[in-house]
Amino acid sequence: MATILELGIADLAGTRFAVSPLSETLRAVLLLGRRDTPSVNRPWADWARARLAEKPLRMPRLWPLANNGLDVHPEFLTPAPAGQRPAIEDELARMRATPDDAVRGSLRRVFGTGPWPDSATALYQDPAGSLAQIAAESSEFYQRLIAPHWERIGSVLDADIAYRTGLLARGGARALFGDMHPGLRWSDGLLILDGGSDVEVPVRLGPNGVVLMPSVFNWPEVSAALATSSQTGLVYPARGAATAWHLLSGALTTRLPALSELIGVTRARMLDALRAPATTSTLARQFAVTPGAVSQHLAVLHRAGLLTRQRSGRFVLYQASDLGLDLLDA
């Protein structure tokens, strides 16, 4: 199936990037429902399943709608974010405010002539009441299984957006979309996601172009809402997604003594932590030191070529450079 998005000049003008904690929450729910966990996200999946084994989380409304055995799910579960970095509470409020007609229309598109999960039937009969319960389940899932890692996840997503806005500035839409995924290409006003078959499925675009959302949990897939009443969302795999789980994977470097003698214990630990992108304030909290002290260490590491830095909005993200990684892994 090839998914086709026809983007005119007005659509491109409205196209933007966003980080969506609600979208990442749904992608994580989908990930836990898979039989085969991609290697990139296996550290988180193993951690999450261990937490759920200790204290189960019931999701009788959300789980059947998301993990429904189909290639699509109701798009109102993740409305396009209104800003670049909305809070999860704001996104849940938008989801709860979905008009009844939009909820019912989406359910008909997804489940058609059946079979319908019980939660879909209940949602069709009472959209407002069911959406409130779905929002509560989504919120609890986020707080328990996503929020403990959100600072690192958000830094990875911000770093991806900073990289891609640079591509757009240097090479336009063709450079931007050509680098997102091997199956995604831009040609003559069409954004085509090649799914490996000759069947073409056009996307019914929502208003104001497309919201491009990098994702850790959707790796390595690209997903587009086929029809929506809000802006059309396109979820793509973030660069460096695996680095979000560096602290979970057991990959923390244990061979730091020699490096510590060379550059100092604190700088060696910071360089190791910066396998995943992070801001000065994030590192200050992680290492329980002042932001000023962190800035001094980062300046030394950057001058030595061991770090890269790039601006993302009001923040500067630091990450180990190729040279820094070589030094860590030598």
Secondary structure, 3 states (H helix, E strand, C coil): CEEEEECCHHHHHHCEECCCHHHHHHHHHHHHCCCCCCHHHHHHHHHHHHHHHHCCCCCCCHHHHHCCCCCCCCHHHCCCCCCCCCCHHHHHHHHHCCCHHHHHHHHHHHHCCCCCCHHHHHHHHCHHHHHHHHHHHHHHHHHHHHHHHHHHHHHHHHHHHHHHHHHHHHHHHHHHHHCCCCCEEEECCEEEEECCCCCEEECECCCCCEEEEEECCCCCCCEECCECCCCEEEEEECCCHHHHHCCCCCCCCCCCHHHHHHHCHHHHHHHHHCCCCECHHHHHHHHCCCHHHHHHHHHHHHHCCCEEEEEECCEEEEEECHHHHHHHHC
